[in-house]
């Protein structure tokens, strides 16, 4: 997935999130927590079922989340930011991976819907 991001000119989601956080002030932070397993295929061209199968156990939280995020649903609001919503498979897999790591996602923000 990092190679795909490089081919597209970088990581637009993190860049957009960082720009928004800078505008919102010092109480807002961007904390990239997720990685996608190297064996996943690019989702472009896959149908809903194939996207779900492709991402099954493939979205990972490789490092322990900061203590402020784990089990602190009242202390912080965690937003998941996704670039494109096609079937919702990526967002669902990401929310599930974060929940497994003890991070509660309050909402998913999508930059574009297809």
N, C-alpha and C positions, 0 to 999 in steps of 0.2 A: 504493500500500500504506500510506503514512503516513496518508492520509485514512481508510482502512478502520480503522486502529489508533485514530485519533482518535474515530471513530464508536463503537468498542468501549470507549472510556474510557481509552485510552492503550495502551502497549506492555507487556502482561502478562509477556512472556518476559523482557525486560530487567529489569523490576521484580522478578520472581522470582529471576533470576540475581544481581541486586545484593543482594537480601536474603540469599541463600545465601552469597554471597561475604563479606558483613559478618559472618556467623556463623562462617565458616571461618577468618577471620583475614587478616592483612596480606599473606600470600603468594598470595592468591587475588584475581584481578582480572577484571572484566567489560570486554571490549573489543569493542564493536559494530563489526564489519568489513563486514557484508553489506548490500547494497541490492538491491531488486528493480526491474527496469526498469519504467518507467511504463506501458508498453504491455501488460503482463500483465493477464489477467483474474483476478478473484477465483476461487479454486479451489473454493469451495462449489458443490456440485452437479455437479462434473466427475468423470468416471470416471478410472480409472488412466491410460489412454492419453492422454486429453485433458489431464490434469494434467502428464504428462511433456512433451507438445508445448507446453503453455502456458509451461512453465518452461525450455524449451530456450534456452540462452544468455541467460537472463533474470535469473539470480542473479549479482550482480556484487560484486567487491571494488574499490570505486572509488578507494581510497587505498592506498598501499604499506603493508603490515602492519609493525608495529614490528619492528626487527631481531631482538629476542628470539624472535619467533614464526617468522620465516622461516628454514627450514633448521636449526632448533634443536630437533629432535624429542627429543633426550636432555635438553635443559635445561629444557623446560617440557612440561606436559601440556595439550593444547588439547581442550576439550569443546565440542561444538556443542549448543546447547539449542534445542529446538523445542517449540511449545505443544501441537500435536495431530499425531499420526501417523495418517494415513488410508491412504495408499498408499505413503508413503516418498519420493514424488517431490521434495518440497521439501528434505528432508534430503539426498537424493542429489545434487540440484543444488547445494546449499550446500557439501557436502563437495568436490565437483568444482571449484567456483569457488575455494575455499580452497586446494586442492591446486595449482591452476594458478598461484596467487599465492605458492606455496612454503610454505604452512602445512599441516602434517600434523594431522589430526583423530584423536585417540585413541579417542573414543567419542561417540555422540550420546545425549543425555539428553532424554527426552520426558516432558512433563508430563501428557499424556492420550493414550490410544489409542482410536480409533473403529473 
